[in-house]
Amino acid sequence: MKLVIQIPAWDEAEQIGSALAELPRRVPGFASVETLVVDDGSTDGTSEAARRAGADHVVRLPIHRGLAFAWRAGLDAALCLGADVIVSTDADRQYAAADVETLVAPLLRGEAEIVVGDRGMATKKDFSPGKRLTQQFGSWVVRRASGTDVPDATSGFRALTREAALRLNVFSRMTYTLETLIQAGHKEMAVASVPVRTNPPVRTSRLIRRTSNYVLVQGANILRITALYKPLPVFFSCAALLSAAGLGLVGRYVFFVITDHNPAGHIQSLLLAAVLFVASVVCVLSGLLADLISINRTLLEELVLEKRRRESGKRDEEISAEDRA
C-alpha cells in the first residue's frame, strides 16, 4: 500500500522545508510513503524550496486559487500517483507530523473512510476564547448538517482512503473542511475522529484574518452545501418560517379588528401576510425544483466518479508496468 502526504502551500518557502523534514518516511501498514507539495501560485519560491527539502512530488498552480482548490488538486495528483491513502496537513506545521500514524490507524483497521484529527478545541491554549467558541459552534452546526460526529470540523489534518478521495468534490474556494464533511455525511461515508497534537503557531492564520468574515463565509458555505444535498428540508423550513410569520400577522389583524373595531387601520398586516404566504409558496416550489436538480447532480457525480476511477485505474496500470520494467 502507498501513502501520499500532501501539503497545500502558498508563499511558504520559509516553512516548507521544516514541514517536510518532520513528516515520517515510514508508517506501519504501508510499503511506501511519499510527500507531495501543492504550490498554490506562490511568488516566494515555495516550489524550489520544497524540491530542495526533498519533496517527492511538487505540483505548481500557475496562479493563486485558494486552499480548497489546491487541496483538491493535491488529491487528484495523489490519486494519479497510485495512492491508497492520502493524508493532508498544513505547511505552517500546525499539526504534529508524528501523529500521521495515529491518523491513518482507523483506515488500516477498516473502521473509517475519512479520519479527522481532533485538536481539542475546548482547551487549545493558542486560540482566543472567542475563536474557541466560534470553532466549537461551527463544528456543532456541521455535525447537525452532515450527520457525522466530528468534534473539530475545521481541522485540516485528515486521512482519506482512495475511494473517499474519488467521491469527494469541492465547490468552495476558501476552505474544504466543512464542505467535505457535509458531503461525506450525505454520501454515507464512514467518518472517524482521533485526537492529535499541535505545535505552537509560527505565524498568524492567513485563512482567518477576521473572525467575523470567516464566520459569515463559512455560514454561507454550510447553508449552500446543505441546500445542495438536502434541498427539501432547507426550502421547506424557510417556507414554514414565512408561513408562521404570515399567520402571526393575520392574528394581529384579527386582534385589532376585535379590540379596535377599525379594520381599515390595520390592513397593512393583511397585505404583508399575503406577501409572506406567496413567498412561502415560492420557497416550496423552489425546493421541489432544487430537489429535481439535486437528482441530476447526483447522476453527474456518478459519471465523474466513474471517470476518475478509470483514469486512476489506467495510472495504476502504468505504475505497475514501470515497476515491472
N, C-alpha and C positions, 0 to 999 in steps of 0.2 A: 504494500500500500504506500501511496505517496501523500505526503503532507506539504502543502504550499502555504507559507505565511506571507500574507500581503500587507503592505503598508502604503496607504494613500498619503502623499506628501505634497505640500505646497510651500515653497520657499523654506525648506527645512535642511539646507546644506550644513548648518551648524550642528544639528541634532541627529541627522540620519545615520551617521557613522556609529555613534554610540548606541542608537536604537538597534542597528543591525548586529553590533557586537554582542548585545545582551541576549539575542534570540538563540534558543537551543538548536544545535545542529543534529542532535539525535533525540528522538522521542520514542519511548517504548510503544510497540504496536505498528511502527512504520518502518519500511525498508529504506526510505529516503526522505529527507526534509530539505526543501528548497525555499529560498526567500525571493519575494517579488516586490519591487517598489514601483508604485504608480505615481509618476511626476505629473502633477496637475497644473501644467503650464507655468512652472516655476521660472523665475528670472535670476536666481542666485546660484545656478549651477548645481541644483539638487541631484539631477541625473548623474552628472560626473562624480559628485561626492559619493553617491550610492555605489557606483561601479568601483571606485577606489576602495570603498569599505568592504567589498566582497559580495555585493548582492548578486544572486544567481541570475536574476532577470530584472530588467528595467523597461517599463512601458512609459513613454513620454507623450502626454497630450499636448497638442500644439498651442492651445490657449487654456486659460483657467476656466474650468467648467463647474466647479463646486465639488464638495465632498461626496455627495450622493452619486454623481456621475463617475467620479474617479473610483469609488468603491465598486460600482457595477462593472466598470472596465477591468478592474482587478479580478473580479470573479470570472469574467469571460476569458481573460488571459490565463488564469489558473486552470480553468477547465480545458483550454487548449493545450496546456502543459501536461494534462493527464492526471490532475489532482483528484484523489479520492476524498480528501478532507481539506477544507480551506479555513484558515484562521485569519481573522482581521485584527489588527492592532493599530495604535497611533504612533506617528513619528515623534511626538513630543515625550514619549516614554512614560506616559501616564500610568500604564499598566505594567505590573511586574512580569517580565518576559518568562521567568521561571515557572509561572503558573499556566503556561501553554499545555503542559502535561495534564494538569487538573482540568483544564477547559475541554480537552478532547476526550477525556475518560468516558463520559456518558455516551458519546458517539461510538466508541470502540465496544462498549458493552451492549450496544443496540437499544439503548433506552431513549434516545432522542435523535432528531434530525438537525436541530439547531440548539446550540448551547450559548447562553449569555452570561458573561462574567458579572457578578454582583459586587459592586464596590462598597456596599454597606453605607448607603446614602444617609441614613439616620445619624451616623456617628462620624462621617467623613470630616475631619478637622479642617482641611484646607478649603472647604466650602462654607460660605457665609450661611447664617440661619435662614435667610430669605431664599438663597439658592437651594439649600437642602429641602426646604418646604416646597418650593416650586417643582423640583425634580421628583419628590415623592408624590405630589398631587398629579403630575403628568403621568407618572408610572401607573397610578391608580386608574386614571382615565383610560390609558391604553389597555390595562387589564380588563376593564369593562368593555371596551370596544372590540378587543381581539379574542376574549375568552381564554387567554393564556394567564399563567401565574408567574410573571416575571417581576421581581421587586425593583429592578433597576433597568427600566425600559430604554433609557438613553445611553446605556453603556455600549461603546464601540468595540469592546473586546469580545469577539464572538467566534464560534466554530460552526461550520456548516458541512453537511455531507454533500457529495457531488449532486445527488438528486435534488436536495433542497436548493442548491445554488442554481440549478437549471430551472426550477419552478418559480423563483422569485423575480419580480420586476420592480423597477424603481421609477417613479414619476416625479418625485420632488428633486430639487436641485440643492437644497440646503443640507439635509441630512437624511440618511436612510433608516435610522434606528427604529423610529416609531412606525414608520410606514411598513417595513418588512415584517414586524411583529403582527400588525393587523392582518396583513396578507397571510402570514403563516397560520394564524388562528382561523381565518376564513377557509383556507385550503386544508385544514385539519392536519397540519404537520405537528409532530411531537416536539415541543419546545421545553427545554430544561434550563435551570439556572444553578450556577455554582459560585461560592464565594471566592473572590480573587483579591490579591493585594494590589496596592497602588504605590507609586513613587511620589515624592514631593513635586509640586509643579515647577517647571523650569521657566515658564512664561505665562502670561495671561492668555485665556482662551481667545482664539480668533473667530471661533464659531459663535460664541455667546458674548457679543460685545455689550449688548444691553439686554438685561433680563426681560424687560417688558416687551421688546421687539421679538425676542426669541419665543416668548410665551404666545404672542399673537400669531406668529408664523406657524409654530408647531400646532397651536389650537386649530388654525385653519386647515393645516395638513391632516390632522386627525379627523376633522369633520369631512373633508373632501374624500379621504380614502375610505372612511366608514360609509359614506354615501355611495361610493363607487362599488363597494362589495355588498353593502346591505341597504339598498336604496329605499325599500318599502318602510322599514322601521323609522328611518330618518325623516322621510317626507310625511309619513302618516303622523309622526309625533308633532311635526310642525303644523299639520292640519288640525290636530287635536287642540293644540295651544291656541290657534287662531279661532277655532270654533268656541272654545271656552271663553275667550275674550269677547267674542260676539254675543254669546249668551249672557255674559255679565252686563254688557251694555243694554241688552233688551230688558234684563231685570231692572237695571237702573231706570230705564224709561217707564216701565210699568209702576215702579215705586213712586216716581214723581207724579205720574198721572193720578194714582190713587190718593196721594197725600196733597198734591198741589192743585189738582183739577185744572192744569194748564198744559195739555199735551203739546201744544204748538211750541212752547218754550223749550222743549227737550227733544225735538225731532232730530237734532243732530246726532243724538245717541243711536237712533234707528239707522240713520244714514251710514254712520261709521260701522255699525254692526253688520249692515248689508255688505259693505266693502270687505270686512273681515271674513264673512261667510263665503264670498266669491273667491277671496284669496285662499281659503281653506279648500275649496273645490279644486282650484288650480293646483294646489300642493298635492292633492290626491291623484289628479290626472298626471302631474309631473312624476310622481312616484311610480305610477304604472308604466309610464313611458321609460323612465330610468331603469326599471326592472327588466323591460324588454331589451334595452341597450346592454344591461349587465349580462344577459344571457349571451348576446352576440360577443361581448368582450371575453366571456369565459371560453367560447369556441375559438376565438382568435388566440387566446393564451395557450390553448391546447395545441394549435398549429405551430406557434412559436416554440413551445416546449419540444415538440417532435423535431422541429428544425434544429434546435440546439442539441438534441440527443444525437441526431445523425451527424452533425458537424463534429461533436466531441468524440463520437464513435470512430469517425474517419481519422481524427487526430490520434486516437489511441492506437489504431492500426499502424499509422505511420511511425509512432514512437516505438511500438513493438518491433517493426521491421528494422528500424535503426539500431535497436538493441541487439537484434539477432545478427545484424551485419557487423 
